[in-house]
Amino acid sequence: MLKTLMIGGAILLAAGTAQAHYLWAERDGSGPARAYFGEWSEDVREKKEMYGKYVGAPRAIAPDGKELTVTSGDTHLDIAATAPGDVRVTGRFVTDKGTAILYQAKAGRTDTEAKLDLELVPTAAGSNTFVLLLKGKPLAKAEVKVFGPPKWEKPFRTDDAGRVTVQTPWSGQYVAEVAHIEKTSGTWDGKPFEQIRHVATITFTGAP
């Protein structure tokens, strides 16, 4: 994710870092979750002094849609999740060039309904086939990057209906990342922007 969000290198400057890195979430079973900013495939997890600049106004959403408490740690965000199911996390940043970056991360692939602006939604719980939805509408011909063990990565592309089936050649954790530019303007935290760059990830456990 952000190559990673998952794109670009780990040693970047200022807004370049924000555009290259991605946010991803991890959860073990039905316990608390954590969200990291960096590059999963490169084992880059930025510390608070870095992620705190780019993952502004962090929010976490429980499986039932309720907001969860988010606490900043040294290298991650702690999410006080307790119920089983998918956990979602968001954060945002406006670059000096007027691009708003909306980071959107999900841990799990149980829920078949989208709750984020840009989200990969499984066609069935645990499925390797997803529909990419932008504000509830399928997003066609979008590249989806999948990262998995052992430092494996492969690009896929959604079809005309926004569907994509990804491969999971090994057992273990996978992260899929997708980015999309939305031509819309507005203001976040007192900073104006002319477009939104959505960067979305989903983390799940896969098997051959």
Secondary structure, 3 states (H helix, E strand, C coil): CCCCCCCCCCCCCHHHHHHHCEEEEEECCCCCEEEEEEEHHHCEECCHHHHHHHCEEEEEECCCCCEECEEECCCCEEECCCCCCCEEEEEEEECCCCEEEEEEEEECCCCCCCCCCEEEEECCCCCCEEEEEECCEECCCCEEEEEECCCEEEEEECCCCCEEECCCCCCEEEEEEEEEEECCCEEECCEEECEEEEEEEEEEEECC
